[in-house]
Each structure stands twice: as C-alpha cells, then as structure tokens.
Amino acid sequence: MKKTEKLPTLESSLAEISELIEKMEQSDQTLEQSLTHFERGITLIKHCQKILGEAEQKVQQGQRQGAEGTQVRRRRLGRQAAAV
C-alpha cells in the first residue's frame, strides 16, 4: 500500500478484512494472491488498531476531564454550603 493512499474508515476496514479472509479461505487462490491479501489485511488491522487506540485516548481524556469537573463542582458546593 502506498503511503499517500487514504485508508478507509474503521467500519470499512473491518468489512474489507472479512472479505479478505473469505478470499484467502478459498482454495483457488495462488500463493501470490494470498500474500497480497495477507499484506493488505495486516495493513488494515494496524490501521484499525490505530483508530481504536486514538478513540481510547479520547475516552480516557474525557473521563479525566469529567472527574476534574466533578471535583471542582464538589468544592464549589462545599464552599457554598459553608457560607450559608
């Protein structure tokens, strides 16, 4: 795969991986075809792992920000209750 070629979305990648597996399971594939499919599959799997890793980082960042926001709200509420 060329570096300039745009990779598909996660969903499209997963669908293509499934198609590649089906093709590779057919006994009428040449070794060259199987290797080509295998290499494409590896590229797509790495791409999916990258997408999922980035999504996980965003979720973790959102959880940290949410926890920090909760702590700030609790402190404000505590100060307001003490002032009353």
Secondary structure, 3 states (H helix, E strand, C coil): CCCCCCCCCHHHHHHHHHHHHHHHHCCCCCHHHHHHHHHHHHHHHHHHHHHHHHHHHHHHHHHHHHHHHHHHHHHHHHHHHHHC
